[in-house]
Amino acid sequence: MTTAHATVLQVKGLSAALTISLDKSGVPHIQAQTVEDAFFGQGYSAAYLRLWQLDLNHRRQVGTLSEAFGPEFVKFDQIAKLLMFRGSIEEEWKKLDPKVEGIASAFVAGINARVDELLADPAQLPAEFVALGMLPGRWEKDDLLRARVSTSPNIQAEVRRCILATRGHLDIDALVHPLEPDWIVKLPAGLDPSWVTREDLELLNHRIAPLPFERLIQDKNGQLALADEIFQPDIDARNGSNAWVISPALTSTGRALLANDPHLAFGMPSPRMVTHLSAPGFNVTGAGPVWRPGVQFGQNDRIAFGRTDFQIDQEDLYVLELTQNATHYKTPQGDLPIERVTESIKVRNQSDVKVELAFCELGPLVSEHPEQNRAIVLRAAWLQPGAAVNLEYVPKLFAKNWAEFRAAIRHAVWGTNYMYADVEGNIGWQSAGRVPVRPNHDGLMPVPAAGDFPWIGILPLEEMPWEFNPARGWIASANQMPFPEDWPVRERRISFEWTANDRHRRIVEVLSGMKEKHTPQDSWNLQLDVYSARARILMDLLLNAEGLQAINERAFLFDWDCKILAESKQAALYELWFATLQREVRKLVTPQQVATVVVALHPHAVLGLLQHPDRRLGQEPKQVRDALLLNCLVMASERLNSAGVKLGVASDFLGRTYPSWGQLHDVALSHPLKKFLPADLAAISGVSGHGSAGDGSTVYARWWVGLDNTNVTGGSSFRAVADLKQPPEAIASFGAGQGGSPGDPHYRDLYDHWLDNEPTPLLFTNEQVQSQAVSVLRLTPAALSGQAS
């Protein structure tokens, strides 16, 4: 047993003493005497380890970024305030599970206890606050209900279709994002697509855009401003995840297994933190965003749960026809009022900025054109009463069986495929989230508010897809379109826009082909799978391409196994080849009138055109296809050679300087405020030098931007495999560290372990925690005494 250094602190808000034990990976293990105090410990731990990340996200959600960073952040605050819930907060709390309000209060009290400590002793502030001359803000419990989130891309797709329709090329949208199930996009009755433009999203985009810290510049007086923005869209990066459950009949342990590796953009600190909470009758460990109580993925003593995004269409744009003075808008029921509210936004070193916010019965107005008697409204399921997305993780933590788990997720907000396994050997999948019921439209394009396009409630959980203990013995989810062939799509229009199903197809292939009992290590290995079915398709086309003999690069790929390994030079050539093909096919098939609208084609649309060439490629489509394959391969080879020269790669016997994929595909993580930090901290604020296997289409997901930047931009920062024994066992990897600021010993200590995919046991029992604790915080109520030791 290790002897851990212990520090005793007095804090306000606790009902009894608790301990927070940090293990060697920086995971806080919170042992409390009540459930509420355990969540107090989670809030305190979050602020203790990740205060900068916690404070920054809170400011973004409640609209106080400008107060800290200056006038360039006013629009970020304006959209946050526009998307706040404005109904009765008292009634909102009543809609939730009775446990949730007390837990939320305790979580926020824990955060504020740490904030108060630092305000009393600013010498302890994390480096980011010191560098920018700012202080952390305190939280209010109600912030967790008021703040609402939006990260769905479907609104952008609605606007894209309007622009394509206006320019006479709506058919091209099928190449940008093929619809599943098959569906034909039609203009809603009464909609003039020219009414909706990109400019209508200018304010709303500030809700989902990355905060522009890399463009911040600070003058000699400490004023902050923005440098010119540089934007480059990803080619094949989508937020997504993998998860599967396997029944005891198919496992080597004779118990159910659950595997989950959620994907997000990478950054410093990591987008998720691992936490362990325990109290009498309550024991949960897992990972989730640091700013929300509970965990997204994890286990208690009876069940394990995971998730992937279930890509519900939860939002619609409505076009308002305004009355002459813009006080009302037209509806089938007559003219309805528009409410206008003026709010003040505090701005660093400047006077407050007044902003006008406008609302109607459908939702907030995100764009107005009074000169055209027109406005655009965002109608969103997550803006409705009861949509407490910041608190939706909490109820499922207490579930002990499938029935309780389904009841706990019944009122989930965000679209989620919940994966389930329990100690009794049951496995299940339930899709959940708020799906608007649209009887008269499909949600794929904006609709006029004056037309007949109502929402008539939310689709019940029972009418969404699910499975429990299927005969095949496993269930897998990877953001794919999940409906069976007989799904009643006209009655239940959940969504038509899903992530490309490459990862799901590969997982199904492996699980369907099991010849022996599946071990926890097998699931871990499947999470690391880098086979590319896309590469196999292109290789088969290449081998039969006319003119192949004239291409020197052909033999280099002939014996390749289509695995995107870090050490593979063939993988590097393939990645640049496919990216080049995507670019050149887009140029060939996209009309000039919409070239700036269609910035990328869906990878499956590109592969479909190459596999089944038609007149869109020209008068001789097969010959054009073969020429594209070969010419793009030559271009990719030349680019790869140039990259190798820059990297100092030695020439092979044919004079090629091909680097491996890992040499190009570096996981380079940087701190957005590096240039503001002291030199010693700036030097350790990022970490790089570890190349990665995989790409955006492999199970081992590793996104990259495109031909001009092959570094990894996102994928799995946390992965776990749980064996449902008693007590449960789970292994995980997570990176690059649990700490939130440069100088913290846990800020980047897991970088190599994470990228080398070295599993770490997730401690669960009191004995395990005590034996592995490196340091201990003992928190006592302020009314009690305590001394440091």
Secondary structure, 3 states (H helix, E strand, C coil): CCCCEEEEEEECCCCCCEEEEEECCCCEEEECCCHHHHHHHHHHHHHHHHHHHHHHHHHHHHCCHHHHHCHHHHHHHHHHHHCCCCCCHHHHHHHCCHHHHHHHHHHHHHHHHHHHHHHHCHHHCCHHHHHHCCCCCCCCCCHHHHCCCCCCCHHHHHHHHHHHHHCCCHHHHHHHCCCCCCCCCCCCCCCCHHHCCHHHHCCHHHHCCCCCHHHEEECCCCCEEECCCCCCCCCCCCCCEEEEEECHHHECCCCCEEEEEEEEECCCCCCCEEEEEEECCEEEEEEECCCCCCCCEEECCCEEEEEEECCCCCEEEEEEEECCCCCEECCCCCCEECEEEEEEEEECCEEEEEEEEEEECCEEEEEEEHHHCEEEEEEEHHHCCCCCHHHCCCHHHHCCCHHHHHHHCCCCCCCEEEEEEECCCCEEEEEECCCECCCCCCCCCCEECCCCCCCCCECCHHHCCEEECCCCCEEEECCCCCCCCCCCCCCCCCCCCCCCCHHHHHHHHHHHCCCCCECHHHHHHHHCCCECHHHHHHHHHHHCCCCHHHCCCHHHHHCCCCECCCCCHHHHHHHHHHHHHHHHHHHHHCCHHHCCCCCCCCHHHHHHHHHCCCHHHCCCHHHHHHHHHHHHHHHHHHHHHHHHHHHCCCCCCCCCCCCCHHHHCECCECCCCHHHCCHHHHCCCCECCCECCCCCCCCCCEEEEECCEEEEEEEECEEEEEECCCCCEEEEEECCCCCCCCCCCCCCCCHHHHHCCCCEECCCCHHHHHHHEEEEEEEEECCCCCCCC
